[in-house]
Amino acid sequence: MTVTVRQLAGWVGGEVVGDGEQPIRAARTLAEAEPGDITFVEDEKYLPAWNTSRASAAVVNAAVPANGRPLVRVADPLMAFAAIIQRFRGPLPADIAARSIDPTAQISPTAVLGDDVTVGPFAVIGDGAIVGRRVRIFAGVSIGRDCRIGDDVTLHPHVVLYDGCQLGDRVIVHANAVIGADGFGYRTQAGRHVKVPQLGWVEIAADVEIGACATIDRGTFGPTRIGEGTKIDNLVMVAHNCRIGRHNLLVAQVGIAGSTTTGEYVVLAGQVGVADHLHIGDGAVLGAQAGATRDIPAGARVFGTPAIPLRDHVRMTTAPEKIDRLLKDVKAIRTQLGLGDDA
């Protein structure tokens, strides 16, 4: 479809600067935009790319100056641009059709489904499960016995919820994530690894998002908990009995061993590993590939394995370069003193 810049501004509550009647056919990023497209400039560091872009217009913030092409000024260009793209593309397929239950889905007669629930092909909902309103269950999802799912939850294809899992309102779980599998607990008896029964469950609070192929294990006897607003990336592993706090960010390939707890607003960057029975304090940041082997205090910024404060990490990582320079200086001094250049 083709719309004007003024119409686009109306979609996102923006202010038009320049020719509001400029026709726009699509929304694309700065690197991909062509004439007839609108793009976005998130902040001033992208101004050179905007000035050389072929786009006909841009969504910008107040700091971006006019350069002759139409602008749509908003407080948050990125989110406004996302809204424009969604408007161009139209509703998602699951929102176009009336809410429905696919005839191939298997739903226990003892399960309870709220209003306006969508259940996709070959999904399974077990005995005693309770599903809230406006929940979207995509193809191949498996929901175990006695699960509790809040309102406006989205379960993407092939998500697995083991028995007894609890999901709060507006939780999103992406494809192939597994919630509630057994924790990795064994005891060695008579030379054999004997499984410790995993009899707990998983509780996920409201507004949590869980990435594709992530795994969150059930507790041994009680719950593994994920706090409100926490965002978990793809391929993250949270082990049994963990208590993850509110509004954490767990980035790709993070692994958290059993019975670890975190405070609020903790950030674990890519491939961070956390040993068992530790506590990570409020607001702590663990840099990429950090390995936590002891408790991390609130507000700390740590890097490396074992994880150490940022200042110490920088000192250690720059030490080899300084040693090399020192050896060159010693060699030059020995040469000047006639002692040869052997260290």
C-alpha positions in Angstrom: 0.0 0.0 0.0 1.0 3.6 -0.4 0.4 6.3 2.3 1.6 9.8 3.0 4.1 10.8 5.6 1.3 12.7 7.3 -0.7 9.5 7.6 2.3 7.6 9.0 2.8 10.3 11.6 -0.9 9.8 12.6 -0.2 6.1 13.2 2.5 6.8 15.7 1.4 10.2 17.1 4.4 12.0 15.5 5.0 15.5 14.3 5.6 16.1 10.6 8.5 18.3 9.5 8.6 19.0 5.8 6.4 17.7 3.0 3.6 15.7 4.7 2.2 14.6 1.4 5.3 12.7 0.3 4.1 9.2 -0.7 5.6 6.2 1.1 5.3 2.6 0.0 7.4 0.7 2.5 9.5 1.0 5.7 13.1 -0.2 5.7 16.3 0.3 7.6 18.9 2.9 6.7 21.1 0.4 4.8 18.2 -1.1 2.8 15.9 1.9 2.2 15.2 3.0 -1.4 13.3 6.0 -2.8 9.6 5.8 -1.6 10.7 4.2 1.7 10.6 5.6 5.2 13.5 4.7 7.6 14.4 5.6 11.1 17.3 7.4 12.8 17.6 6.3 16.4 20.1 8.9 17.5 22.7 11.4 16.2 25.5 8.8 15.6 23.4 7.6 12.6 23.3 11.0 11.0 26.0 10.2 8.4 24.1 7.1 7.3 20.9 9.1 7.1 22.5 11.8 5.0 23.7 9.3 2.4 20.6 7.1 2.6 18.2 6.8 -0.4 15.1 6.9 1.8 12.5 9.5 1.1 11.7 10.2 4.8 12.7 9.2 8.3 11.3 8.7 11.8 13.6 10.7 14.1 13.9 12.2 17.6 14.1 15.9 18.4 17.9 15.9 18.1 18.0 15.1 14.4 18.1 18.2 12.2 16.1 18.6 9.0 18.0 18.0 5.8 15.3 18.7 3.2 13.5 15.4 3.4 10.3 14.9 5.4 10.7 13.8 9.0 8.3 12.3 11.6 9.5 13.4 15.0 8.7 11.1 17.9 10.1 10.4 21.4 11.2 6.8 20.5 12.0 6.4 16.8 12.8 2.7 17.1 9.5 1.7 18.6 7.6 4.0 16.3 9.3 2.5 13.3 8.4 -1.0 14.5 4.8 0.1 14.8 4.9 1.4 11.2 6.4 -1.8 9.9 3.7 -3.8 11.6 1.0 -1.6 10.1 2.5 -2.1 6.6 2.6 -5.8 7.0 -0.8 -6.2 8.5 -2.0 -8.4 11.4 -0.1 -11.5 12.3 -1.7 -14.7 10.9 -3.0 -15.8 14.3 -4.8 -12.5 14.6 -6.5 -12.5 11.2 -8.6 -15.6 11.7 -11.2 -15.9 14.4 -10.0 -17.5 17.6 -10.4 -21.2 17.0 -9.3 -24.7 18.1 -7.8 -26.8 15.4 -9.5 -30.2 14.9 -6.2 -32.0 15.3 -5.6 -30.6 18.7 -6.0 -33.0 21.7 -7.5 -31.3 24.7 -8.4 -33.2 27.9 -12.0 -33.0 28.9 -10.9 -31.9 32.3 -8.9 -28.9 30.9 -10.4 -25.4 31.2 -9.9 -22.9 28.5 -10.7 -19.2 28.8 -12.4 -17.0 26.2 -10.9 -16.3 22.8 -8.2 -19.0 23.0 -6.4 -20.2 19.8 -5.1 -23.7 19.7 -3.0 -24.8 16.7 -2.6 -28.1 14.9 -1.5 -31.1 16.9 -1.3 -29.1 20.2 -1.9 -31.2 23.4 -3.4 -29.8 26.6 -3.4 -32.3 29.5 -5.7 -33.2 32.4 -6.6 -30.4 34.8 -4.8 -27.7 32.9 -6.3 -24.2 33.1 -5.7 -21.8 30.2 -6.5 -18.1 30.5 -8.2 -15.7 28.1 -6.8 -14.7 24.7 -4.0 -17.3 24.9 -2.4 -18.3 21.6 -1.1 -21.9 21.5 0.7 -22.6 18.3 1.2 -25.9 16.4 2.7 -28.8 18.4 2.7 -27.2 21.8 2.5 -29.7 24.7 0.9 -28.5 27.9 1.1 -31.0 30.8 -1.3 -31.9 33.5 -2.4 -29.3 36.0 -0.5 -26.4 34.3 -1.8 -22.9 35.0 -1.5 -20.4 32.2 -2.5 -16.7 32.6 -4.2 -14.3 30.2 -2.7 -13.1 26.9 0.1 -15.8 27.0 1.7 -16.8 23.7 3.3 -20.3 23.3 5.1 -20.6 20.0 5.4 -23.9 18.0 6.6 -27.0 19.9 6.9 -25.4 23.3 6.8 -28.0 26.1 5.3 -27.3 29.5 5.8 -30.3 31.9 3.2 -31.1 34.5 2.4 -28.4 37.0 4.0 -25.4 35.4 2.6 -22.0 36.1 2.8 -19.0 33.7 1.6 -15.5 34.6 -0.2 -13.0 32.3 1.4 -11.9 29.1 4.2 -14.5 29.1 5.8 -15.3 25.7 7.6 -18.6 25.2 9.4 -19.1 21.9 9.7 -22.2 19.8 11.1 -25.4 21.2 11.6 -24.0 24.7 11.2 -26.6 27.5 9.8 -25.6 30.8 9.7 -27.9 33.8 12.0 -30.8 32.7 13.7 -32.7 35.5 16.6 -31.1 37.2 20.0 -32.7 36.8 20.2 -34.4 40.2 22.0 -37.7 40.9 23.7 -39.5 43.8 26.4 -42.1 43.5 25.4 -45.3 45.2 27.3 -48.6 44.9 29.2 -47.3 41.9 26.1 -46.1 40.0 24.5 -42.7 39.4 21.1 -42.9 41.0 18.5 -40.3 40.0 17.1 -38.0 42.8 13.4 -37.6 42.1 12.5 -34.1 40.8 9.1 -33.4 42.4 8.8 -29.6 42.1 7.5 -27.3 39.4 8.3 -24.0 37.6 6.6 -20.7 38.3 7.0 -17.9 35.7 5.7 -14.5 36.7 3.9 -11.9 34.5 5.6 -10.3 31.4 8.4 -12.8 31.1 9.7 -13.6 27.7 11.6 -16.9 27.1 13.7 -17.5 23.9 13.8 -20.4 21.5 15.3 -23.6 22.8 15.7 -22.2 26.4 15.3 -24.7 29.2 14.1 -24.1 32.8 14.1 -27.1 35.1 11.6 -27.9 37.8 12.7 -27.7 41.4 13.6 -30.8 43.3 10.8 -30.5 45.9 9.6 -26.9 45.4 9.5 -24.3 42.6 12.1 -22.9 40.2 11.0 -19.3 39.9 11.4 -16.6 37.2 10.6 -13.1 38.4 8.3 -10.6 36.8 9.5 -8.8 33.6 12.6 -10.9 33.2 13.7 -11.5 29.6 15.5 -14.8 28.7 17.3 -15.1 25.4 17.6 -18.2 23.1 19.6 -21.2 24.4 19.6 -20.2 28.0 19.7 -22.9 30.8 18.2 -22.3 34.2 18.7 -25.3 36.5 16.5 -26.6 39.3 15.6 -24.6 42.4 16.9 -21.3 41.0 15.2 -18.1 41.9 15.6 -15.5 39.2 14.6 -12.0 40.3 12.5 -9.3 38.6 13.5 -7.7 35.4 16.7 -9.7 34.8 18.3 -10.0 31.3 19.8 -13.4 30.6 21.5 -13.3 27.2 22.2 -16.2 24.8 23.9 -19.4 26.1 23.8 -18.3 29.7 24.0 -21.3 32.1 22.9 -21.0 35.7 23.5 -24.0 38.0 21.1 -25.2 40.6 19.8 -23.3 43.6 21.3 -20.0 42.5 19.4 -16.7 43.2 19.5 -13.3 41.6 18.3 -9.9 42.6 16.4 -7.4 40.5 17.8 -5.9 37.2 20.7 -8.4 37.0 22.3 -8.7 33.6 24.1 -11.9 32.5 25.7 -11.3 29.1 26.3 -14.0 26.5 27.8 -17.3 27.6 28.0 -16.4 31.3 28.2 -19.4 33.6 27.1 -19.3 37.2 28.0 -22.0 39.7 25.4 -23.5 42.0 24.1 -22.1 45.3 25.3 -18.5 44.6 23.6 -15.2 44.9 23.9 -12.4 42.3 23.0 -9.0 43.9 20.6 -6.4 42.5 21.9 -4.5 39.4 25.0 -6.7 39.0 26.4 -7.0 35.5 28.4 -10.1 34.4 30.2 -9.5 31.1 30.2 -11.9 28.3 31.8 -15.4 29.1 32.2 -14.5 32.8 32.3 -17.4 35.2 30.9 -16.7 38.6 32.3 -19.0 41.3 31.3 -17.0 44.3 28.6 -14.5 45.2 28.5 -11.3 43.3 27.5 -8.2 45.3 24.8 -5.7 44.3 25.9 -3.2 41.6 29.1 -5.0 40.7 30.4 -5.2 37.2 32.6 -8.3 36.7 34.3 -10.0 33.8 36.4 -13.1 33.2 36.7 -16.5 34.7 36.7 -16.5 37.7 34.7 -13.3 37.5 36.5 -10.3 38.9 35.8 -6.6 39.0 36.1 -4.7 35.7 39.1 -2.6 36.9 41.0 -5.7 37.8 40.0 -7.5 34.6 41.3 -4.6 32.5 44.6 -4.5 34.4 45.1 -8.2 33.9 44.2 -8.3 30.2 46.5 -5.3 29.4 49.4 -6.7 31.5 50.9 -8.9 28.7 51.3 -5.8 26.4 53.0 -3.9 29.2 55.3 -6.8 30.0 56.3 -6.9 26.3 57.2 -3.2 26.4 59.1 -3.7 29.6 61.2 -6.5 28.2 62.1 -4.3 25.2 63.2 -1.5 27.5 65.4 -3.9 29.5 66.9 -5.3 26.3 67.8 -1.7 25.2 69.3 -0.8 28.6 71.4 -4.0 28.6 72.7 -3.2 25.1 73.6 0.3 26.2 75.5 -1.0 29.2 77.4 -3.6 27.1 75.8 -6.5 28.8 74.3 -8.0 25.7 70.7 -8.4 24.9 70.0 -11.7 26.7 67.2 -11.3 29.3 
